[in-house]
Amino acid sequence: MMTRDTEGLIRRLAANIEPVRPLPRPWIRTAGWLALSAAYIALMLLAPLRRRGFSPELSQPRFLIEQVAALATGIAAAAAAFASVVPGYNRKFLALPLLPLAVWLGSLGQGCLQDWLQLGAYGLALRPDWDCLKAIARFGAVPALVMVVMLRRGAPLTPHLTMALGGLAAAGLGNVALRFVHRPDASVMVLVWQFGAVCVLSALAAGAGRYLLNWRSIGGGVRLRSET
């Protein structure tokens, strides 16, 4: 038999029930995020494009492959992040970014090999380029903020992984934007300073997952108090 406390709890829960609208499918949310992010990045690119124009690498097939792979990685990572906050969604979906990420990394590796064959050790020379990290962070700032706001509407089942995917999505878009206006550079520089910046920003986002995505911070926790 139910006790008075149990009956009271059931009455309180029933009285406070509110209709819950399910989240749109991950691909629909990805499209919305991408539209907002693209609008911001387009505005950010106006001034650099007026000063310097598009990168002269734009006509090179390898550059286009890298850009398409980076963009596909960002979109796939966003879709995987949105899928990760839906209880019961197929977990295999989280591996979606791996294929375009492998194509992106493979293209950069092939470029490094080609530079080494043509230029020798000089083709693999590195120099500091902290501006890449700052530029990718600047281009990806609003996409990252929008991503966090949208992810907080879901269930934080895997906060670190979810934020890593969200960070990869935002940084991937930031890298695409940067390459359109960045001066031509050796592939090893792109690999270390641009692809590396994407990895660093994704890792930082993963570390922030426990603070940005948890049941308490998004109001998912429910405190039940018995009547006295």
Buried (B, 14 or more C-beta within 10 A) or exposed (E): EEEEEEEEBEEEEEEEEEEEEEBEBBEEBBBBBBEBBEEBBEEBBEEBEEEEEEBEBEEEEBBEBBBBBBBBBBBBBBBBBBBBBBEEBEEEBBEBBEEBBEBBBEBBBBBBEEBBEEEEEEBBEEEEBEEBBEBBBBBBBBBBBBBBEBBBEBBBBBBBBBBBBBBBBBBBBBBBBBBBBBEEBBBBBBBBBBBBBBEBBBBBBBEBBEEBBBEEBBEEEEEEEEEE
